[in-house]
Amino acid sequence: MGLPPSLHEHVNTMKNETLFPLYNKGEQIDTPHPPPQKPQGGPQQAHARRVYIETYGCQMNVSDSELMAGILTQSGHQTVTHIDDADVVLVNTCAIRENAETKVINRLKHLNHRKRRQPELIIGVCGCMAQHLRDRLLDAAPYVDLVMGPDAYRNLPVALDSLTGGLEAHVSLKDRDPFLGLRLDKSEDYADIAPIRKEGIRAWLTIQRGCDKMCTFCIVPFVRGRERSLPLKLLVEDVEKLVDQGFKEVVLLGQTVNSYRDNGSNFGDLLYAVGEVNGLERLRFTSPHPADATESMIDAMASSPTVCKHLHLPLQSGSTPVLERMRRTYTAEEYRDLVMKLRERIPDIALSTDVIVGFCGETEAEFMQTYQMMADIRYDSAFMFKYSEREGTLAHKALPDDVPEAEKGERLKQIIELQEQISAEINTTAVGDTVAVLVEGESRRETDKYYGKTDGFKTAVFPKADSQIGEVVNVRIHNTTAHTLIGQIV
Ligand code: 5AD
């Protein structure tokens, strides 16, 4: 029995997740629209605009949308939470797989209907898909007014000015040239920009932008440019500010977050330094690259009480020849050894992963090595994808995308079934345990219950009792599903 085609695509086994890891299964994320801000400081624009930001893709995009809100607010514009209140809509996009782009094209068509009613509505496409398709995007969506890649957000105020500045001269928007901001800039780290975050208990903090890894399947280096890290001292200050603002948990973000370096300091040093910030309850990070899982990173995870014992460690394939074709720079054996070492040093570590099936030339036997690896390692959860060829990548240039679509679907189905079973079994072993849960909010389905995360990033649901959001409570687990722990506060 086959899954419906929609389920063959990147199914997430952590269905309750909206926030982890670096990309989103449904691509449309639980968009954290920044709260409306009164224009503050900065030069007031002659044409202050009300901007609605819609975010697709990974947590890095969520973080970038917060940055865009910061840049716009600083220059006198205002972000709004309802699209009906907006005169600018910015769609922050993802290019990781083809269907991420298809989704945005469909959304743009929808926005064009809105523009027919509201001709001066500015539609902007930002982020990875903008960088990927560049001006070709305008062929598909000629009504788009602004196309801006991830390193050009500083130009947002200038772009809005140039699109709106002459309105009094009665030049309508449709007669203006679109604004293109597509230069990748290795020196751009937005270190001086204060993002505007949605209130909550978890804050995302970008510590590194871009990627130098050059995995053959991956579009990221081409749309986000070369890797650059933010200064350690500044990041520690940022975390101090986040704690002052009431955040309990910080998630450090980077494309290969553990290749972070700042002068002599590495990622382990950063974990230690940030982990010591007074009042910070929990520290997480995503997504690391297995080749950069250094001793100092493992030490920090093992010994810092703030650093959560959960590692999202993308496997991609369990076959060494496939890993070679992917240029992942590790073998299947090295990956297994790393997992063994992690479990020795941190016995209760929770592991999650990313897997791609049907990569160029993947044989049935190679696929079975991935299947076996997942069966052996027994991840707590996994994000699983069919290979999607991306124009511009090394694989697109050099390797044929030759595994038939139906075969990709069949392989995906097999590992999803395996992982569902493993996740459910692992969760069952938690019955009877008492786990520390950071309370995040009211359960959507049952308003008398709260939900929160365990240290290992599992969702727990429990009656509120006298607990409060932001508090760490001890929950005794009495029931589980593949995705959730159910219990009550003790
Ligand atoms: N096709 C399918 N999955 C991909 N990923 C990255 N590029 C592709 C692609 N071209 C997956 C990888 C990565 C995650 C963010 O998305 O598993 O870890």
Residues whose N, C-alpha, C, O or C-beta is under 5 A from the ligand:
A	BS01	5AD	Y23 I96 R97 F217 C218 P314 D354 V355 I356 F385 K386 Y387 S388 E389 R390
